[in-house]
Amino acid sequence: MRKCVLPICIFLMFASCAALRINQVDLPQLARVDSLAASNDTTLIQMLQPFRDSMNIRMGIVIGQSSQPMTKALPEGLLGNYCAEACMRQVTDWCRQNQTPKPDFCILNHGGLRASLPFGDITLGNVYELMPFDNELVIIRISQDDLKALAKHTASKGGAPVVGLRMRIHEGEADSIEIISNRNSGKTTFTMLTSDYLANGGDGFPIRGTSANQTATGLKVRDVLIGDVHEHKLKNDSIRSGIDGRIR
Amino acid sequence: MEEYVELSRRRFIRVALSGGVAACLSPSLLLSSAQETRITILHTNDTHSRIDPFPSNDPKYAGMGGVARRSEMIKMTRSSSEHVLLLDSGDFFQGTPYFNLFGGAVEIAAMNSMLYDASTLGNHEFDNGVDALAKQLSLARFPIINSNYKFTGTPLESLIQPYRIFERGGIHIGVFGLGIELSGLVDPTLCAGVEYAEPIETAKRMVRFLRKEAGCQVVICLSHLGHSYKDHKISDRVLAERTTGIDLILGGHSHTFLEKPDCIKNEDGDYTLVAQAGWAGLRLGRIDFIISRKQKRFTCESLQVKKTG
């Protein structure tokens, strides 16, 4: 038990009431009052029931299965890796249909992954909670300088959900970054798949999408994830993820 | 339970004119030094549309949270404590399909039902744009307080107040609100017309007003700035260090689980408490101020919103 009892300032005893400030701090050990938490306010439950029923009907649909629980983590995590890979898979299909070269890599916003995915059945609601925002996927052409700025930014954030690139972080600084598709080609410009939230400068992202460098796919991140989970189900498969040291 | 009172500006001036004496003559402050008034502050932040408990298969928070349990905990506190203030530090919107499907109406209805005394704005309140936010906030039966955004010419102008003064047990409690810089966080089209002002200067101005002119004995800041950052970005901890006269900063945005409030020495060598209750309604923070003629001290608890057994 940490206790910081500070001496009462004597002058405060004579000071005017209006100037009364905290002059004694007594932090008791955390008291957990679980018995308080035992029951529900049934009136509130009943009041919200029509909304709950409507939501459960629309969001309780099982769209597929996951072979493992997925939570987010830095520098890389199961959930982030899965989301980046799912976006890459679905956008690769979109690119094929639209005669556009597929992007070299994908980077998403760690902070934008808002809930974990459970093992087993995945409902539509699970994906809405994971990605509640209406962010859309964009493809941005970037230079080598942009890539360096991206590495610096990602290092400062401690990692990110990515696929198609590998990087090393050392004490908050980017040690190295490599685009996997570029291993034997020596390109100096790359294409990056990301969300319009990041491309508009969200979370301090260093690369801005403009009319000159950006292709909008019109695909919502959430719809892409829903599609990916469902496609696995149609193939009697479940989604999976792994950690492979892509960022460390 | 007393209703909050909003003092008119005229009354502030009267109090100010008669000097600090007026504040000292209010009944509670004629207490003998042994008499104490206990003000119980209950607080949440970043509840993020988490109306129902987390599902039983959630990897991290299975079965925890939910407004029905929180509501019961609040009711029990109100039945055992005479002077309670229930406050929220923003981001009550976005995070479950309730928000996607109903646009915030369910969250506001639940907060109305729990009799929240006030909330401030988080960045996610803007996720459906200013017009949609105004529509939802018009349904709130509690004040939305923000002191550092300007809403001039937007539909939010008449819906957000820079401060509110509550009276509990004869103690005047001034509450103001600070929001995070929206640029780089919220799509510019969704917060069009909302201007951000620097929080520290705003806080100093609000404290001066609430203490000196309005005669508040307790000043609370509802903050959505975030608990702390690695760099020098303004946060609750920085705010506490660089101001004076704020008793308590109830924070949000960073989803920080604090087992007990940080106790930070402020510019005058007094103490400002910085509290935050995680997110998703997993916790209900509780801080009690015990105020007597001689001193103001507090105790705190962080209550887990979970089922037993």
Interface residues (C-beta under 8 A of the other chain):
Chain A: R2 C4 L6 I8 L12 M13 S16 C17 A18 A19 L20 R21 I22 N23 Q24 V25 D26 L27 P28 L30 A31 R32 V33 D34 S35 L36 A37 A38 S39 N40 D41 T42 T43 L44 I45 M47 L48 F51 R52 S54 M55 R58 M59 P69 M70 T71 R114 A115 S116 L117 P118 F119 G120 D121 L124 G125 Y128 E129 P132 F133 Y197 N200 G201 G202 D203 G204
Chain B: G20 A23 C24 L29 H48 S49 I51 D52 P55 N57 D58 P59 K60 G66 V67 A68 R69 S71 E72 M73 K75 M76 T77 Q94 G95 T96 P97 Y98 F99 N100 L101 F102 V106 A109 A110 S113 M114 D127 S183 G184 L185 D187 P188 R211 K212 G215 Q217 G245 D247 E259 K260 P261 C263 D268 D270 Y271 T272 L273 I291 R293 K294 Q295 K296 R297 F298 T299 C300 E301 S302 L303 Q304 V305 K306 K307 T308 G309
